[in-house]
Amino acid sequence: MIFIYHFLRIFTFTGILLLWLSPRINAEALSQEYIQNLFTQEEKTIDLNASLALITKSASKDLLKEEMFVSDFNKHLTQMEKDLRRLLPDKAPPKQQIKMINQYLYGQKGFSPDRSKLFESTLETLLLNRVLQNTKGHCLSLSLIYLCLAERLDLPVNGVMVPNHFFVRYDNGHQRINVETTYNGKNFPDLYYRKYYLKGFDDKVSLKKLTKKETLAIYLSNLANHYKLQGNHKKAMQMFLQIMKVLPGRASLYTNLGNTYERDKQIAKAIAIYQHSLSLNPYLCQTHYNLGLAHFYYTKIYDQARKHGEFARKLGCRMHPEFESFLKRGKL
């Protein structure tokens, strides 16, 4: 089984690189086709490194208008893999392995965090090519680099998503270690995430280790948010709808999809999607805020605007000054 897994990894990535180097192949078309078919593949055939390289290449071209070379991306990670293989003692216990990786990434390489929320990262700290160049990343991008290295080193590490945050977990079936990539790889217990991220949330969709497909879907969802912000609403909608097939029941994805429809002036659809998001999780600050704004600016149903705006404020959302002024006034 191990041999087959390595063969599939090598075949997948080598095949992609050979196609990429061929002058007869349109690299952008290849990238788009690969991404579109990604979620129909079997989990065991997915090479996380190769998939992230292609997704990042496509997004870099679309969102930054810059060409990213897969060969450079692969070269960078290969060197990091070689460094770690020299540093990691043979048959070292899991805690020592994690400690050495953390010392390498945060000490020797100097990676540092952008601690903004999951869907609030900039492209500079989200796109993996930029993160590798600048050694500064977001909770998701730092975790993805960690996962790429773990895949190369054959370590049982998976991503974990909690509301507005992402981290990684070492789990060999006997020992489980959470690795907080925004705090130099510090080990926090599950109780920490329940206390600070899971109030009012159902653990059934949180604190479980993610598959490669789910991890890639979360990266794509954050990128879809940037397509939305740049005004490419159609592309963002397509991405969110595709991602939801892999990550059903994630309220935050519906909130972002609803906001995309709102920005596209499809207000009735946006409101319906916000309401569905709240049916999945009634404590999402941003969903209440977006729904309140939609009623305030578009439907003029002010009692609903006030209801959701006040709830969003109670949950800690920052208010637009005009909306805040409305909430402070008496009923219209």
C-alpha positions in Angstrom: 0.0 0.0 0.0 2.8 2.4 0.8 4.5 1.7 -2.5 1.2 2.3 -4.4 0.7 5.6 -2.5 4.2 6.8 -3.4 3.8 5.7 -7.0 0.5 7.7 -7.3 2.1 10.8 -5.7 5.1 10.7 -8.0 3.0 9.9 -11.1 0.5 12.6 -10.4 3.0 15.4 -9.8 5.5 14.3 -12.5 2.7 14.0 -15.0 1.5 17.5 -14.2 5.0 19.0 -14.5 5.7 17.2 -17.8 2.4 18.5 -19.2 3.3 22.0 -17.9 6.6 22.0 -19.7 5.1 20.8 -23.0 4.7 23.7 -25.5 1.6 22.1 -26.9 -0.3 22.3 -23.7 -2.2 25.4 -22.6 -1.1 25.7 -19.0 -4.1 27.8 -17.9 -6.5 25.4 -19.5 -4.8 22.5 -17.8 -4.9 24.2 -14.5 -8.7 25.0 -14.8 -9.5 21.4 -16.0 -7.5 19.9 -13.1 -9.3 22.1 -10.5 -12.7 21.4 -12.0 -12.1 17.6 -11.8 -10.3 17.7 -8.5 -13.3 16.8 -6.3 -14.3 13.8 -8.5 -11.0 12.1 -7.8 -10.6 9.4 -5.2 -9.0 10.8 -2.0 -6.1 8.4 -2.1 -5.0 9.7 -5.6 -4.9 13.3 -4.6 -1.4 14.8 -4.3 -1.8 17.8 -2.0 1.4 19.5 -3.1 0.6 19.2 -6.8 -3.1 20.3 -6.2 -2.1 23.4 -4.2 0.5 24.3 -6.8 -2.0 24.4 -9.6 -4.7 26.1 -7.6 -2.2 28.8 -6.5 -0.9 29.2 -10.0 -4.4 29.8 -11.4 -5.4 32.2 -8.6 -2.1 34.1 -8.9 -2.8 34.8 -12.5 -6.5 35.7 -12.0 -6.2 37.8 -8.8 -2.7 39.3 -9.0 -2.2 39.2 -12.8 1.2 37.4 -12.1 2.6 34.2 -13.5 3.6 31.6 -10.9 5.8 28.8 -12.0 5.0 25.4 -10.6 8.6 24.3 -10.9 9.7 27.2 -8.6 7.0 26.3 -6.1 8.0 22.7 -6.1 11.7 23.6 -5.8 11.1 25.7 -2.7 9.2 23.0 -0.9 11.7 20.3 -2.0 14.5 22.2 -0.4 12.6 22.6 2.8 11.9 18.8 2.7 15.6 18.1 2.3 16.5 20.4 5.2 13.9 18.6 7.5 15.1 15.1 6.5 18.6 16.1 7.7 17.3 17.6 10.9 14.7 14.9 11.9 16.3 12.0 13.9 15.4 8.5 12.7 12.4 7.0 14.5 12.0 10.1 16.7 8.8 10.2 18.8 6.0 12.4 17.4 6.5 15.3 19.9 10.1 15.5 18.9 9.3 15.5 15.2 6.8 18.3 15.7 9.2 20.2 17.8 11.9 20.0 15.2 9.6 21.0 12.4 8.4 24.0 14.4 12.0 25.1 15.2 12.8 24.9 11.5 9.8 26.8 10.2 9.5 29.5 12.9 13.1 29.7 14.0 15.4 28.9 11.1 13.1 29.9 8.3 11.4 32.8 10.2 7.8 32.2 9.3 5.5 34.6 11.1 1.7 34.9 11.3 -1.0 37.2 10.1 -3.6 36.5 12.8 -6.7 37.8 10.9 -9.8 35.6 10.7 -10.1 32.8 8.2 -11.9 34.7 5.5 -10.2 38.0 6.2 -6.7 37.3 4.9 -5.0 39.4 2.2 -3.7 37.8 -0.9 -0.1 38.4 0.3 -0.6 36.1 3.3 -3.0 33.7 1.6 -1.4 32.7 -1.7 1.2 30.1 -1.0 3.8 31.4 -3.5 3.7 34.8 -1.7 3.9 33.1 1.7 6.9 31.0 0.7 8.6 34.2 -0.6 7.8 36.5 2.3 7.7 33.9 5.1 4.5 35.5 6.5 1.2 33.7 6.4 -2.3 33.4 7.5 -3.6 30.5 9.7 -4.7 28.7 6.6 -1.7 29.3 4.4 0.8 28.4 7.2 -1.1 25.3 7.9 -1.1 24.3 4.1 2.7 24.7 4.0 2.9 22.5 7.1 0.6 19.9 5.4 2.7 20.0 2.2 5.8 19.2 4.2 4.0 16.5 6.3 2.9 14.8 3.0 6.5 14.8 1.7 7.8 13.4 5.0 5.0 10.8 5.3 3.8 12.2 8.6 0.1 11.6 9.6 -0.9 15.3 9.7 -4.3 16.7 8.7 -6.0 20.1 8.7 -8.7 21.0 11.2 -11.1 23.9 10.7 -13.0 25.7 13.4 -15.1 28.8 12.9 -12.9 31.6 11.6 -9.7 29.6 12.1 -7.6 26.7 10.8 -4.8 24.6 12.3 -3.2 21.2 11.8 -3.2 18.0 13.8 -0.7 15.1 14.1 -2.6 11.9 14.6 -1.1 8.4 14.2 -4.0 6.6 15.9 -2.2 6.4 19.2 -1.0 10.0 19.8 -2.8 13.2 18.8 -1.1 16.6 18.8 -2.8 19.8 17.8 -0.3 22.2 16.1 -1.2 25.9 16.2 0.5 27.4 13.1 -0.1 31.0 14.1 1.7 30.5 17.5 5.0 29.0 16.4 3.5 25.5 16.3 2.4 25.5 20.0 0.3 22.6 21.1 -3.2 23.6 22.3 -5.7 21.0 23.5 -9.2 20.6 22.0 -10.6 22.5 25.0 -8.8 25.6 23.9 -10.6 25.6 20.5 -14.0 24.8 22.2 -13.5 27.7 24.5 -12.4 30.4 22.0 -13.9 29.2 18.7 -16.8 26.9 19.3 -19.2 28.7 21.5 -22.7 28.0 20.1 -21.3 25.7 17.5 -21.9 22.0 16.9 -18.8 19.9 17.4 -20.0 17.5 14.7 -18.7 19.8 12.0 -15.7 21.0 13.9 -12.5 19.6 15.5 -12.5 16.6 13.2 -9.5 16.1 10.9 -10.1 17.0 7.3 -9.6 15.0 4.2 -7.3 16.4 1.4 -10.4 17.3 -0.6 -11.9 19.2 2.3 -8.6 21.0 2.9 -8.4 22.0 -0.7 -12.0 23.1 -0.7 -11.3 25.5 2.2 -8.3 27.0 0.4 -10.5 27.5 -2.7 -13.3 29.0 -0.6 -10.9 31.7 0.7 -9.7 32.4 -2.8 -13.4 32.6 -4.0 -13.8 35.3 -1.4 -11.1 37.3 -3.2 -12.7 36.7 -6.6 -15.9 38.2 -5.0 -14.0 41.2 -3.6 -12.5 41.9 -7.0 -15.9 41.9 -8.6 -15.8 38.5 -10.4 -19.1 37.5 -8.9 -19.9 34.8 -11.4 -16.6 33.0 -10.8 -17.0 33.3 -7.0 -20.5 31.9 -7.1 -19.4 28.9 -9.2 -16.5 28.2 -6.8 -18.7 28.5 -3.7 -21.3 26.2 -5.1 -18.7 23.6 -6.1 -17.0 23.8 -2.7 -20.3 23.3 -0.9 -20.6 19.8 -2.4 -17.4 18.9 -0.5 -18.2 20.9 2.6 -22.0 20.7 3.1 -23.5 22.3 6.2 -20.8 25.0 6.6 -22.7 28.2 7.5 -19.8 30.5 6.8 -19.7 29.3 3.1 -23.4 30.2 2.7 -22.7 33.6 4.3 -20.0 34.3 1.7 -22.1 33.0 -1.1 -25.0 35.2 0.1 -22.7 38.2 0.2 -21.6 37.4 -3.4 -25.2 37.5 -4.6 -25.8 40.7 -2.6 -22.8 42.4 -4.3 -24.2 41.2 -7.6 -27.5 43.0 -6.7 -29.5 39.7 -6.4 -30.9 40.7 -3.1 -33.7 38.2 -2.7 -31.3 35.3 -3.3 -28.8 36.8 -0.9 -31.4 37.2 1.9 -32.6 33.6 1.4 -29.0 32.3 1.6 -28.3 34.4 4.7 -31.4 32.9 6.3 -30.3 29.4 5.4 -26.8 30.1 6.9 -28.5 31.2 10.2 -30.5 28.0 10.2 -27.2 26.1 10.2 -25.7 28.3 12.9 -27.7 31.1 14.5 -24.7 32.7 16.1 -22.7 33.8 13.1 -22.0 37.5 13.7 -21.2 38.3 10.0 -24.4 36.6 8.8 -26.6 38.7 11.1 -24.7 41.8 10.1 -25.0 41.2 6.4 -28.7 40.3 6.7 -29.3 43.5 8.7 -27.5 45.6 6.1 -29.5 44.0 3.3 -32.8 44.9 5.0 -31.5 48.4 5.9 -30.3 49.3 2.4 -32.4 47.3 0.0 -35.7 45.9 1.4 -36.3 48.8 3.9 -37.8 46.3 6.3 -36.4 48.2 9.3 -37.6 46.0 12.1 -35.6 43.1 10.5 -32.6 45.4 9.9 -32.7 46.3 13.6 -33.2 42.8 14.8 -30.2 41.4 13.0 -28.1 44.5 13.5 -28.5 44.5 17.2 -27.8 40.8 17.4 -24.6 41.2 15.3 -23.5 44.0 17.6 -24.1 41.8 20.6 -21.9 39.1 19.0 -19.1 41.6 18.6 -19.4 42.7 14.9 -18.0 46.1 13.9 -20.8 48.3 12.5 -20.8 50.6 9.5 -21.2 54.1 11.0 -24.5 54.7 9.1 -25.9 51.4 10.3 -24.7 52.1 13.8 -26.4 55.4 13.8 -29.6 53.7 12.7 -29.4 51.2 15.5 -28.9 53.9 18.1 -31.9 55.8 17.0 -35.5 54.9 17.9 -37.7 52.8 15.7 -38.5 54.5 12.4 
